[in-house]
Amino acid sequence: MDPAAWVGIAATVVSTTVALRQYREARRLAVLNAELESAKMRLDSELAIEREERIALMGRERNAEDVLTRYREPLAAAAMDLQSRCFNVVALDFFQKFGDGHERHADALMTTLFRFAQYFGWSEIMRREIQFLSFPEEQDTRRVAQLQGQIARRLATSAGDAPLMIWADEQRAIGERMVVREDDKTYCMGYARFCDEYEQCFAALFVRARAELADPRSAPRLR
């Protein structure tokens, strides 16, 4: 064969080989670019999801802080009101001073029942508001929940057949009926409304407690 023909064939082979290599490199580069783009899209998506989750978490924490700010003080005030009356009953002979025959005996009973109801009401409001929220003050929140649980159990226990037993379901029911929601605000009803609605809404739930408040045997539970 003419040497020139061999040179032409060799050049064609070389060109074809180079073209195939370039094609394979282009294919490999295209696949690599596609994989990189896919990985980038996944990373962007994961970062977007994480960002949204962080924003949502921060929002829940802000909401939780708002709830704590809004309801911590009323709950603490209700607890202090109840503690003060329990102290008066146990240590200062409140129901001996305002016993049967005293002109203010009915008021003494009603205000004491209201302080229980007010505490149950704010406890119920707090329970409803915090159960789906994320709290930055987790330790404080758990401590409050533990104390509320201890109070609920102490009132509900039947150990020793002591009077003034208010079961947990009754505590919740009283609390639920104390909750008032108006103009998108949740709060606990006041004493005047409690008195107005007592017979219809609360009398059946407090029937035993009303009869047993003045019983000296109730002192250990109150204490």
Solvent accessible surface area in square Angstrom, and as a share of the most:
residue,aa,sasa,rsa
1,M,150,0.67
2,D,88,0.45
3,P,100,0.63
4,A,71,0.55
5,A,40,0.31
6,W,144,0.50
7,V,103,0.59
8,G,37,0.35
9,I,80,0.41
10,A,53,0.41
11,A,56,0.43
12,T,84,0.49
13,V,85,0.49
14,V,90,0.52
15,S,70,0.45
16,T,67,0.39
17,T,50,0.29
18,V,67,0.39
19,A,52,0.40
20,L,90,0.45
21,R,149,0.54
22,Q,118,0.52
23,Y,123,0.47
24,R,134,0.49
25,E,94,0.42
26,A,58,0.45
27,R,134,0.49
28,R,151,0.55
29,L,99,0.49
30,A,58,0.45
31,V,78,0.45
32,L,75,0.37
33,N,76,0.39
34,A,62,0.48
35,E,102,0.46
36,L,108,0.54
37,E,92,0.41
38,S,45,0.29
39,A,41,0.32
40,K,115,0.49
41,M,122,0.55
42,R,141,0.51
43,L,97,0.48
44,D,67,0.35
45,S,56,0.36
46,E,105,0.47
47,L,86,0.43
48,A,34,0.26
49,I,97,0.49
50,E,74,0.33
51,R,133,0.49
52,E,102,0.46
53,E,105,0.47
54,R,146,0.53
55,I,91,0.46
56,A,47,0.36
57,L,71,0.35
58,M,105,0.47
59,G,17,0.17
60,R,97,0.35
61,E,52,0.23
62,R,129,0.47
63,N,77,0.39
64,A,0,0.00
65,E,77,0.35
66,D,73,0.38
67,V,8,0.04
68,L,17,0.08
69,T,100,0.58
70,R,127,0.46
71,Y,7,0.03
72,R,99,0.36
73,E,114,0.51
74,P,37,0.23
75,L,15,0.08
76,A,45,0.35
77,A,55,0.43
78,A,1,0.01
79,A,37,0.29
80,M,124,0.55
81,D,56,0.29
82,L,17,0.08
83,Q,98,0.43
84,S,46,0.30
85,R,20,0.07
86,C,19,0.11
87,F,107,0.44
88,N,39,0.20
89,V,21,0.12
90,V,38,0.22
91,A,55,0.42
92,L,85,0.42
93,D,75,0.39
94,F,25,0.10
95,F,8,0.03
96,Q,115,0.51
97,K,126,0.53
98,F,61,0.25
99,G,17,0.16
100,D,130,0.67
101,G,85,0.82
102,H,75,0.33
103,E,160,0.72
104,R,133,0.48
105,H,33,0.15
106,A,60,0.47
107,D,57,0.29
108,A,6,0.04
109,L,17,0.08
110,M,32,0.14
111,T,34,0.20
112,T,3,0.01
113,L,1,0.00
114,F,23,0.10
115,R,59,0.21
116,F,5,0.02
117,A,0,0.00
118,Q,28,0.12
119,Y,12,0.04
120,F,8,0.03
121,G,0,0.00
122,W,31,0.11
123,S,20,0.13
124,E,5,0.02
125,I,1,0.01
126,M,9,0.04
127,R,87,0.32
128,R,102,0.37
129,E,53,0.24
130,I,34,0.17
131,Q,95,0.42
132,F,168,0.70
133,L,45,0.23
134,S,31,0.20
135,F,16,0.07
136,P,64,0.40
137,E,66,0.30
138,E,97,0.43
139,Q,139,0.62
140,D,82,0.42
141,T,24,0.14
142,R,131,0.48
143,R,125,0.46
144,V,63,0.36
145,A,53,0.41
146,Q,97,0.43
147,L,72,0.36
148,Q,40,0.18
149,G,20,0.19
150,Q,87,0.39
151,I,67,0.34
152,A,31,0.24
153,R,149,0.55
154,R,103,0.37
155,L,11,0.05
156,A,24,0.18
157,T,43,0.25
158,S,74,0.48
159,A,76,0.59
160,G,80,0.76
161,D,120,0.62
162,A,26,0.20
163,P,11,0.07
164,L,1,0.00
165,M,42,0.19
166,I,3,0.02
167,W,131,0.46
168,A,52,0.41
169,D,117,0.61
170,E,29,0.13
171,Q,14,0.06
172,R,101,0.37
173,A,27,0.21
174,I,0,0.00
175,G,0,0.00
176,E,74,0.33
177,R,114,0.42
178,M,0,0.00
179,V,27,0.15
180,V,9,0.05
181,R,151,0.55
182,E,85,0.38
183,D,131,0.68
184,D,123,0.64
185,K,142,0.60
186,T,18,0.10
187,Y,79,0.30
188,C,14,0.08
189,M,7,0.03
190,G,42,0.40
191,Y,79,0.30
192,A,75,0.58
193,R,100,0.36
194,F,0,0.00
195,C,50,0.30
196,D,121,0.63
197,E,45,0.20
198,Y,7,0.03
199,E,138,0.62
200,Q,161,0.72
201,C,30,0.18
202,F,0,0.00
203,A,25,0.19
204,A,86,0.66
205,L,36,0.18
206,F,0,0.00
207,V,92,0.53
208,R,100,0.37
209,A,5,0.04
210,R,76,0.28
211,A,84,0.65
212,E,46,0.21
213,L,1,0.01
214,A,41,0.32
215,D,36,0.19
216,P,104,0.66
217,R,153,0.56
218,S,0,0.00
219,A,24,0.18
220,P,73,0.46
221,R,11,0.04
222,L,19,0.09
223,R,186,0.68
